[in-house]
Amino acid sequence: MSLDAAEDESTSEIHIPAEVDWDMLDKSKFFVLGAALFSGVSTALYPIVVLKTRLQVSSTKLSCFKMSYSIMRHEGLRGFYRGFGTSLMGTIPARAFYMAALEVTKSGVGSATIRLGLSDTTAMAVANAAAGLSSAMAAQLVWTPVDVVSQRLMVQGSCINAKNSVSNLNSCVYKNGIDAFRKIIYADGLRGLYRGFGISILTYAPSNAVWWASYSVAHRFIWSGLSYYTSKKDESCISGYGFKADSKATVAVQGLSATFASGVCAMITMPLDTIKTRLQVLDGEENGQRRPLTALQTVRNLVKDGGLNACYRGLGPRWASMAMSATTMITTYEFLKRLSAKNQDRLS
């Protein structure tokens, strides 16, 4: 059964929770609560990001367990939170840019596509894709410098274990995020903080577009499937009543939709993410001096280290990180929007 057919069959029975548009939000409440909620999410998921980054820059293939054991053995729990302060400080303004661009674009494009006569599902998918694209581009203006600094701090401890060290790891030793920022500016100028900016856009902009479009389609499809299943199970179901979502069902559907969308994005964008991470963290050597690698040199080194398989090192942690991050992000985000709505009565 197609998605359109499922929608046509269950329109009178499905009760999808109402969307909270940009115009309905109390903006100050939205951004203040958002900073607090997403800071908590970042704290919980940061160790997985460190693990993924270490695996991506490793010159040898290691399992997640071995890398985790190595970090814990040589650096302790602190090793899983290297660069966290820098990352957290950057997350707050980056998230603000992201959420503002996301909601403004989604609202504007959504209204425009509906006026063009597109179905609700198609209009929602197009609006979400456009919103994902614009929000990623806006956030990367802030996030790329933060990413460069925090990732340098993340991999700094990997030099401790000689067996797993990376030969062309940046040789600078950073005391903290401010020290790293200062040394990068001194060595490479402002350009150093935006290493990998182009490939970050190529990675995150399409990834966000695919994620939000996939999420919106999966979200609607799952609700339609639930309504169809419920109506078939209960033949006495009165049209117009059907399946009505409670809070548990809403969170479950959001989580399933986010996991599906994350899987699609992780598989498609993993090679680009690996190249981006190596480009931002590793250096090359020319005439006895260390210099930033070019994208072409990074790809050549990656091919030399293991070809396509090397591109997918850290896929497990990245998929897990994206799925958990996306699930907590979308449920937190929807909860945040409802908390920030000006008129709660309109949501019932």
Summary of the structure (lengths in Angstrom):
residues: 348
radius of gyration: 22.3
end to end distance: 30.2
largest distance: 80.4
contacts: 1118
relative contact order: 0.15
helix: 77%
strand: 4%
